[in-house]
Amino acid sequence: MKFGKQEWVALYRNFVPSQYVKEVFDIKPETLIEKNIKGIITDLDNTLVEWDRPDATPKLVEWLKSMKDAGIQVVIVSNNKELRVKSFADPLGIPFIHQARKPMGRAFRKALRIMEAKREQVVVIGDQMLTDIFGGNLNKMHTILVLPVAQSDGFFTRFNRKVERRIMKRLKDKGQLMWEEEN
């Protein structure tokens, strides 16, 4: 199958987030409520905390509490193993899906069922275009790309970052990316 210009443009659009923020703390419950958002599907590693940090920071605990107090549900959807995600999410009382196989859609649909929400009522937050943003966009959800909270990554994520840099360069060259990485 040969890709023409229109096919490439359509493919690249799947990697473009609906919104960019520096960190999850820039996402305020009031703003989400104004947009009729009732749920958040979020990645864990390098989105909420560094990939090697076992527990939530006090600032993150407060952010999650602000979402809960506003009636916004949070589900962690991670490609990581059960032990990693469970040990992080359980103390916070947050539902989670481990080994999600993002960008595949099954985990995203399961998270919607957990929240009993429609896709237009949910945002997807993540630090990776190839997994979080691509998966959220394929499932027709509002996607928010955050800068990774750590400079280092695991093996597979390092590979993804190389591919993402190429995609970001192409999107930037085409004027479709208006965001500068600060890390």
C-alpha positions in Angstrom: 0.0 0.0 0.0 1.4 3.3 -1.1 0.8 6.4 1.1 0.1 9.7 -0.7 0.3 13.1 0.9 -3.3 13.0 2.3 -2.7 9.7 3.9 0.5 10.9 5.6 -1.2 14.1 6.8 -4.1 12.0 8.3 -1.6 9.6 9.9 0.5 12.5 11.5 -2.7 14.1 12.8 -3.2 11.1 15.1 0.0 12.1 16.9 -1.0 15.7 17.5 -2.5 16.3 20.9 -5.6 18.4 21.4 -3.7 20.4 24.0 -0.2 20.8 25.5 0.8 21.6 29.1 4.0 21.6 30.9 2.8 19.3 33.7 -0.4 17.8 35.1 -0.6 20.5 37.7 -1.4 23.0 34.9 -4.6 21.1 34.4 -7.2 22.6 36.7 -10.6 21.0 37.7 -12.4 24.2 37.0 -11.2 24.2 33.3 -12.3 20.6 32.9 -15.7 21.2 34.4 -16.2 24.1 32.0 -15.7 21.7 29.2 -18.1 19.1 30.7 -15.2 16.7 31.5 -16.1 14.1 34.0 -13.1 11.8 33.8 -9.3 11.6 33.3 -7.4 8.7 31.8 -3.8 9.3 32.7 -0.5 7.5 32.1 1.6 6.9 35.2 5.3 6.8 34.5 6.9 10.2 33.5 3.4 11.7 33.4 2.3 11.7 37.1 5.7 10.9 38.6 9.2 9.8 37.5 9.2 6.2 36.1 11.3 5.0 39.1 9.4 6.9 41.9 7.3 4.3 43.8 4.8 6.7 45.5 2.9 9.9 44.7 4.4 13.2 45.7 2.4 15.4 48.2 1.7 17.9 45.3 0.3 15.0 43.2 -1.8 13.8 46.1 -3.3 17.3 46.4 -3.9 17.5 42.6 -5.7 14.2 42.6 -7.8 15.3 45.6 -8.8 18.5 43.8 -10.0 16.4 40.9 -12.0 14.1 43.2 -13.4 17.0 45.1 -14.6 18.5 41.8 -16.3 15.2 40.9 -13.8 14.3 38.2 -12.8 10.6 38.2 -9.2 9.5 37.5 -8.2 6.1 36.0 -4.5 5.2 35.5 -3.9 3.4 32.3 -0.3 2.1 32.1 1.7 -0.2 29.9 3.7 -1.2 33.0 3.3 -4.3 35.1 0.6 -4.9 37.7 2.9 -4.7 40.7 4.2 -1.2 39.7 0.8 0.3 38.9 -1.0 -1.4 41.8 1.5 -0.4 44.4 1.2 3.2 43.2 -2.6 3.4 42.6 -4.0 1.4 45.6 -2.8 3.7 48.4 -4.5 6.6 46.5 -7.7 4.7 45.9 -7.5 5.1 42.2 -8.6 2.5 39.7 -6.0 1.3 37.2 -5.4 -0.8 34.2 -2.0 -2.3 33.9 -0.3 -3.8 30.8 -2.7 -1.7 28.8 -1.0 -2.2 25.4 -1.4 1.4 24.5 -2.1 2.7 21.9 -4.5 -0.2 21.4 -8.1 0.8 22.3 -9.2 -1.9 24.7 -7.8 -0.3 27.8 -9.2 3.1 26.9 -12.7 1.6 26.4 -12.3 -0.3 29.7 -11.4 3.0 31.5 -14.6 4.6 30.1 -16.6 1.7 31.5 -15.0 2.0 34.9 -15.9 5.7 34.9 -19.3 5.2 33.3 -18.4 8.1 31.0 -18.7 8.9 27.3 -15.5 9.5 25.4 -16.4 13.2 24.9 -16.5 13.6 28.7 -13.0 12.3 29.2 -9.5 13.6 28.6 -6.4 11.5 28.1 -3.2 12.8 29.7 0.3 11.4 28.9 3.9 12.1 28.1 4.2 10.0 25.0 2.8 10.7 21.5 3.2 7.1 20.4 1.1 5.5 23.2 -1.0 8.0 25.1 -1.8 10.6 22.5 -2.1 8.3 19.6 -4.3 5.9 21.6 -6.5 8.8 22.9 -6.8 10.3 19.4 -7.7 6.9 17.8 -10.4 6.6 20.4 -11.7 10.1 19.6 -10.9 11.7 23.0 -9.4 15.0 24.0 -5.7 14.4 24.5 -3.3 16.4 26.6 0.5 16.0 26.1 2.7 16.8 29.1 6.5 17.1 29.3 8.1 14.0 30.8 8.7 14.6 34.5 12.1 12.8 34.3 15.0 13.1 32.0 15.6 9.4 31.9 13.4 6.6 30.5 13.2 2.9 30.3 14.5 1.0 27.3 11.3 1.0 25.2 10.4 4.5 26.1 13.9 5.7 24.9 13.1 4.1 21.5 9.7 5.8 21.4 11.2 9.2 22.2 13.5 9.0 19.2 10.5 8.3 16.9 8.5 11.1 18.7 11.3 13.6 18.1 11.2 12.8 14.3 7.4 13.2 14.3 7.6 16.4 16.3 10.2 17.9 13.9 8.0 17.0 10.9 4.9 18.5 12.5 6.8 21.6 13.6 8.2 22.0 10.0 4.7 21.8 8.7 3.4 24.4 11.2 1.2 21.9 13.0 3.1 21.9 16.2 3.2 25.1 18.3 4.9 23.7 21.5 8.5 23.8 22.7 9.9 21.1 24.9 11.6 22.6 27.9 13.3 19.5 29.1 
